[in-house]
């Protein structure tokens, strides 16, 4: 498996990252173990989770995904063969949120305990906390890197001004820099990343790992009308894509998929992999069969006509 450099982080990742948001939600522990085993057996190495996942599911409080990954690591071993990325900062509860130094130091201990590991390869700011100066957050990360609890830091969901401010503060104060950025980015959701944020990531050589790479499953083609949403766990997230523009994208995906002898999901991921700024898309799977389908995207090379067609269909 040919790896890609994650910006200037020193980390090298396979061209598809496994999303852990489904672990403990739509994938129970045995299913999650099977998916993780298949992912690693296929030569992939980057697993993304967060302390938040999956607090939104009934009966969950957050950290369920990290716990399952930790149990898998303890059962299977091979910690040095995988890169574990997790996040901090999302509003999980009144006493579990934000980017204050004291909270970050508390939160990382919880993540390490659940993941059953001594270190986190990539620790990411999950969402901005405007109430905290970036310098305080970066100071907390600097200490974690110094202690060996975190190897590299990254960010997600920051606007260009805040991301730029953070990078400048790191340079000024000698703190570790964000080495990666995790944006919402897919054929349906282009505007938030493309433009100022993408240009900054390219300029600063940040590795980019995209989340909701398949638009919550919409780009797999299995949701084409409201009746397809009945009883689905992602119904609320997918409903917003049932509009003229996104259905036009799906139609073009069908056409390109037929020509490439691929599935819509494979083509949608291959489009992301063709973007010069993207290191690897993150995608989740609730079965080994789903994962196998997604992995094939890394072998698919779209020609110029296919990329142009998808670019045109997804233009806002």
C-alpha positions as CSV (number, residue, x, y, z in Angstrom):
1,X,0.0,0.0,0.0
2,X,1.5,3.3,-1.1
3,X,1.3,5.8,1.7
4,X,0.9,9.6,1.5
5,X,2.6,12.1,3.7
6,X,0.2,13.9,6.1
7,X,1.5,17.4,5.4
8,X,4.8,17.9,7.4
9,X,3.7,15.8,10.3
10,X,6.1,13.0,9.7
11,X,3.1,10.6,9.6
12,X,2.4,8.6,6.5
13,X,-1.1,7.3,5.9
14,X,-2.8,5.0,3.4
15,X,-5.1,6.9,1.0
16,X,-8.3,6.0,2.9
17,X,-8.9,6.8,6.6
18,X,-11.4,4.7,8.6
19,X,-14.0,6.8,10.4
20,X,-14.8,5.6,13.9
21,X,-18.0,7.6,14.4
22,X,-20.2,4.5,13.8
23,X,-18.4,2.3,16.4
24,X,-20.8,2.0,19.3
25,X,-23.6,3.5,17.3
26,X,-24.6,1.6,14.1
27,X,-21.8,-0.9,14.5
28,X,-21.6,-2.9,17.7
29,X,-18.2,-4.1,19.1
30,X,-18.0,-7.5,17.2
31,X,-18.9,-5.7,13.9
32,X,-16.4,-2.9,14.6
33,X,-13.7,-5.5,15.4
34,X,-14.4,-7.2,12.0
35,X,-14.2,-3.9,10.1
36,X,-11.0,-2.9,11.9
37,X,-9.4,-6.3,11.2
38,X,-10.3,-6.1,7.5
39,X,-9.1,-2.5,7.2
40,X,-5.6,-3.3,8.6
41,X,-5.4,-6.6,6.7
42,X,-5.9,-4.6,3.5
43,X,-2.8,-2.5,4.3
44,X,-4.5,0.6,5.6
45,X,-3.4,2.3,8.9
46,X,-5.2,5.5,9.8
47,X,-8.2,5.3,12.2
48,X,-10.1,8.5,13.1
49,X,-12.3,8.9,16.2
50,X,-13.2,11.5,18.8
51,X,-14.1,11.7,22.5
52,X,-17.6,12.8,21.3
53,X,-18.4,9.6,19.4
54,X,-21.1,8.6,19.7
55,X,-22.8,10.6,22.4
56,X,-25.8,11.3,20.2
57,X,-26.9,7.6,20.2
58,X,-29.6,6.6,22.9
59,X,-27.9,5.5,26.1
60,X,-24.4,6.7,25.1
61,X,-22.4,9.4,26.8
62,X,-19.5,9.8,24.5
63,X,-16.3,7.9,24.3
64,X,-17.9,4.7,23.1
65,X,-15.9,4.6,19.8
66,X,-12.6,5.2,21.6
67,X,-13.5,2.3,24.0
68,X,-14.2,-0.1,21.2
69,X,-10.9,0.9,19.4
70,X,-9.1,0.5,22.7
71,X,-10.6,-3.0,23.3
72,X,-9.6,-3.9,19.7
73,X,-6.0,-2.7,20.2
74,X,-5.8,-4.7,23.5
75,X,-7.2,-7.8,21.8
76,X,-5.3,-7.7,18.6
77,X,-2.0,-5.9,19.5
78,X,0.0,-4.1,16.8
79,X,-0.3,-0.6,18.2
80,X,2.7,0.5,16.2
81,X,1.1,-0.7,12.9
82,X,-1.8,1.8,13.1
83,X,-2.2,5.6,13.5
84,X,-4.9,6.7,16.0
85,X,-6.4,10.1,15.6
86,X,-8.9,11.5,18.1
87,X,-10.3,14.9,19.0
88,X,-11.1,17.2,21.9
89,X,-13.3,20.3,22.3
90,X,-16.8,19.4,21.2
91,X,-19.6,20.2,23.6
92,X,-20.4,16.8,25.1
93,X,-21.7,17.9,28.5
94,X,-21.5,21.0,30.7
95,X,-18.2,19.8,32.2
96,X,-16.9,18.2,29.0
97,X,-16.3,20.9,26.4
98,X,-14.0,23.6,25.1
99,X,-10.3,24.2,24.6
100,X,-9.1,25.5,27.9
101,X,-5.7,24.2,29.0
102,X,-7.0,22.4,32.1
103,X,-9.8,20.7,30.2
104,X,-7.6,19.5,27.4
105,X,-5.2,17.9,30.0
106,X,-8.2,16.2,31.6
107,X,-9.8,15.1,28.3
108,X,-6.6,13.6,26.9
109,X,-6.3,11.3,30.0
110,X,-9.8,10.0,29.3
111,X,-9.1,9.4,25.7
112,X,-5.8,7.6,26.5
113,X,-7.6,5.4,29.1
114,X,-10.4,4.5,26.7
115,X,-8.0,3.8,23.8
116,X,-5.8,1.8,26.1
117,X,-2.7,3.4,24.7
118,X,0.2,5.5,26.1
119,X,0.1,8.0,23.2
120,X,-2.2,9.5,20.5
121,X,-0.7,9.9,17.0
122,X,-2.8,12.8,16.0
123,X,-4.7,14.9,18.6
124,X,-7.1,17.3,17.0
125,X,-9.1,20.4,17.9
126,X,-12.6,19.2,17.1
127,X,-14.2,22.6,17.0
128,X,-13.3,26.2,17.8
129,X,-13.7,27.7,21.2
130,X,-13.8,31.4,20.7
131,X,-13.7,32.0,24.5
132,X,-10.2,30.6,24.8
133,X,-7.1,32.3,23.3
134,X,-5.4,30.1,20.7
135,X,-2.2,30.5,22.7
136,X,-3.7,28.7,25.7
137,X,-4.9,25.8,23.6
138,X,-1.5,25.5,21.9
139,X,0.3,25.7,25.2
140,X,-1.7,22.7,26.4
141,X,-0.9,20.7,23.3
142,X,2.8,21.7,23.6
143,X,2.9,20.1,27.1
144,X,1.2,16.9,25.8
145,X,3.8,16.6,23.1
146,X,6.6,17.2,25.6
147,X,5.2,14.5,27.8
148,X,5.0,12.0,24.9
149,X,1.2,11.7,25.2
150,X,0.6,13.2,21.7
151,X,2.8,13.0,18.6
152,X,1.2,15.5,16.3
153,X,-1.7,18.0,16.5
154,X,-4.3,18.9,14.0
155,X,-7.5,20.9,13.7
156,X,-11.0,20.5,12.4
157,X,-13.8,22.9,11.7
158,X,-11.8,26.1,12.1
159,X,-12.4,29.1,9.9
160,X,-9.4,30.4,7.9
161,X,-8.8,33.4,10.2
162,X,-8.7,31.3,13.4
163,X,-6.5,28.6,11.7
164,X,-4.1,31.3,10.5
165,X,-4.0,32.9,13.9
166,X,-3.2,29.5,15.5
167,X,-0.4,28.8,13.0
168,X,1.2,32.2,13.6
169,X,1.0,31.8,17.3
170,X,2.8,28.5,17.1
171,X,5.5,30.0,15.1
172,X,5.8,33.0,17.4
173,X,5.9,31.1,20.6
174,X,7.7,27.9,19.5
175,X,4.7,25.7,20.1
176,X,3.8,22.6,18.0
177,X,1.9,23.6,14.8
178,X,-1.2,22.1,13.5
179,X,0.0,19.7,10.8
180,X,-3.4,18.6,9.5
181,X,-6.9,19.9,8.9
182,X,-10.1,18.0,8.9
183,X,-12.9,19.7,6.9
184,X,-16.4,18.8,5.9
185,X,-15.8,18.2,2.2
186,X,-17.5,16.1,-0.5
187,X,-19.1,16.6,-3.9
188,X,-22.2,18.0,-2.2
189,X,-20.4,20.2,0.4
190,X,-17.7,22.1,-1.4
191,X,-18.1,25.8,-0.4
192,X,-17.0,25.6,3.2
193,X,-13.5,24.2,2.4
194,X,-12.8,25.4,-1.1
195,X,-11.4,29.0,-1.2
196,X,-9.7,30.6,1.7
197,X,-9.4,27.5,4.0
198,X,-8.1,25.2,1.2
199,X,-5.6,27.9,0.0
200,X,-4.3,28.2,3.6
201,X,-3.9,24.5,3.9
202,X,-2.0,24.3,0.7
203,X,0.2,27.3,1.6
204,X,1.0,26.0,5.0
205,X,1.4,22.4,3.8
206,X,-1.3,20.9,6.1
207,X,-2.4,17.4,5.4
208,X,-6.1,17.3,4.7
209,X,-8.4,14.5,5.8
210,X,-12.0,15.0,4.8
211,X,-15.0,14.1,6.9
212,X,-18.5,13.2,5.7
213,X,-16.7,12.3,2.5
214,X,-19.8,10.5,1.3
215,X,-22.2,13.2,2.6
216,X,-23.5,11.0,5.4
217,X,-24.1,8.1,2.9
218,X,-26.0,10.2,0.3
219,X,-23.3,9.8,-2.2
220,X,-23.5,6.0,-2.0
221,X,-26.7,6.3,-4.0
222,X,-28.9,4.5,-1.5
223,X,-30.9,7.6,-0.6
224,X,-32.8,9.0,-3.6
225,X,-36.1,10.1,-2.0
226,X,-37.6,10.7,1.4
227,X,-39.1,7.2,1.4
228,X,-35.5,5.8,1.4
229,X,-34.9,7.6,4.7
230,X,-37.5,5.7,6.7
231,X,-36.0,4.0,9.7
232,X,-32.5,5.0,8.8
233,X,-30.1,6.2,11.5
234,X,-28.8,9.0,9.3
235,X,-32.1,10.2,8.0
236,X,-31.9,13.7,9.6
237,X,-28.4,14.3,8.2
238,X,-29.3,13.0,4.7
239,X,-32.6,14.8,4.2
240,X,-30.9,18.1,3.4
241,X,-29.2,16.5,0.4
242,X,-32.6,15.7,-1.3
243,X,-32.5,18.8,-3.5
244,X,-32.1,19.5,-7.2
245,X,-28.4,20.2,-7.0
246,X,-27.5,17.1,-5.0
247,X,-29.7,14.8,-7.1
248,X,-28.0,16.2,-10.2
249,X,-24.7,15.2,-8.6
250,X,-26.0,11.7,-8.0
251,X,-27.2,11.4,-11.6
252,X,-23.7,12.3,-12.8
253,X,-22.2,9.9,-10.3
254,X,-24.4,7.2,-11.8
255,X,-23.2,8.0,-15.3
256,X,-19.5,8.1,-14.3
257,X,-19.8,4.9,-12.3
258,X,-21.3,3.0,-15.2
259,X,-18.5,4.2,-17.5
260,X,-15.8,3.3,-14.9
261,X,-17.5,0.0,-13.8
262,X,-17.5,1.3,-10.2
263,X,-20.0,2.2,-7.5
264,X,-21.1,5.8,-6.8
265,X,-19.3,5.7,-3.4
266,X,-16.1,4.6,-5.1
267,X,-16.3,7.4,-7.6
268,X,-17.2,10.0,-5.0
269,X,-14.1,9.0,-2.9
270,X,-11.9,8.8,-6.1
271,X,-12.9,12.4,-6.9
272,X,-11.7,13.5,-3.4
273,X,-8.4,11.6,-3.9
274,X,-7.9,13.5,-7.2
275,X,-8.0,16.8,-5.4
276,X,-4.4,18.1,-5.0
277,X,-5.1,19.4,-1.5
278,X,-6.6,16.2,-0.1
279,X,-4.4,13.6,1.6
280,X,-7.1,11.1,2.3
281,X,-10.9,11.0,2.7
282,X,-12.3,9.6,5.9
283,X,-15.1,7.0,5.4
284,X,-16.9,4.8,7.9
285,X,-18.3,1.3,7.3
286,X,-20.7,-0.9,9.3
287,X,-19.8,-4.1,7.6
288,X,-16.7,-5.7,6.0
289,X,-18.7,-5.7,2.7
290,X,-19.1,-2.0,2.9
291,X,-15.5,-1.5,3.7
292,X,-14.4,-3.6,0.8
293,X,-16.4,-1.4,-1.5
294,X,-14.9,1.7,-0.1
295,X,-11.3,0.4,-0.3
296,X,-11.7,-0.2,-4.1
297,X,-12.0,3.6,-4.5
298,X,-8.2,3.9,-3.8
299,X,-7.6,1.8,-7.0
300,X,-9.8,3.9,-9.2
301,X,-8.2,6.7,-11.3
302,X,-10.7,9.1,-12.8
303,X,-9.9,10.5,-16.2
304,X,-10.2,14.2,-17.0
305,X,-13.7,13.9,-18.5
306,X,-15.0,12.2,-15.4
307,X,-13.5,14.8,-13.1
308,X,-14.8,17.6,-15.3
309,X,-18.3,16.1,-15.3
310,X,-18.4,15.8,-11.5
311,X,-17.0,19.3,-11.1
312,X,-19.7,20.8,-13.3
313,X,-22.5,18.8,-11.7
314,X,-21.4,19.9,-8.2
315,X,-20.7,23.5,-8.9
316,X,-22.8,25.7,-6.7
